[in-house]
Amino acid sequence: MGLMAKKKRKPKKFSAVDQVKAMARAQIGAPPAGRVVPDRREKKADKHKPTLGKLLEPE
């Protein structure tokens, strides 16, 4: 198989939004990383304390 010449990269189209964001990152710094929000539907805590009868029940 013969080697093929690499394609020239096309210059990126100018975007004002990207330029403004880059300038803000240079002056202020990068924004903080996103946080993981715990899923509310996972496991709900008991609404009431277990009664003495439930505590003494054999499992």
C-alpha positions in Angstrom: 0.0 0.0 0.0 1.4 3.4 -0.9 1.6 6.2 1.5 -0.9 9.0 0.9 -0.1 12.7 1.6 -1.8 14.2 4.7 -4.7 16.5 4.1 -4.1 20.2 4.9 -6.3 21.3 7.8 -8.9 23.9 7.0 -8.5 27.0 9.2 -11.3 27.3 11.8 -14.1 29.7 11.1 -13.9 32.8 13.3 -16.5 32.8 16.1 -17.0 35.9 18.3 -18.4 33.8 21.1 -15.4 31.6 21.3 -13.1 34.6 21.2 -15.0 36.3 24.1 -14.9 33.1 26.1 -11.2 32.7 25.6 -10.6 36.3 26.7 -12.7 35.8 29.8 -10.8 32.6 30.7 -7.5 34.5 30.3 -8.6 37.3 32.6 -10.7 35.5 35.2 -9.7 31.9 34.9 -11.5 28.7 34.0 -14.9 28.2 35.5 -15.2 25.7 38.4 -15.9 22.0 37.4 -19.4 20.8 37.5 -20.7 19.0 40.6 -22.5 15.7 40.6 -26.0 16.2 42.0 -27.1 13.2 44.0 -30.2 11.5 42.7 -33.2 12.2 44.9 -35.0 9.0 43.8 -32.2 6.7 45.1 -33.3 5.8 48.6 -35.4 7.9 50.8 -34.7 7.9 54.6 -37.4 6.5 56.9 -39.9 9.2 57.9 -40.3 7.8 61.4 -38.0 6.0 63.8 -38.6 2.3 64.0 -40.9 1.2 66.9 -39.8 -1.1 69.7 -41.8 -3.9 68.1 -40.0 -3.5 64.8 -36.6 -3.4 66.5 -37.4 -6.7 68.4 -38.8 -8.5 65.4 -36.5 -11.3 64.1 -35.5 -10.7 60.5 
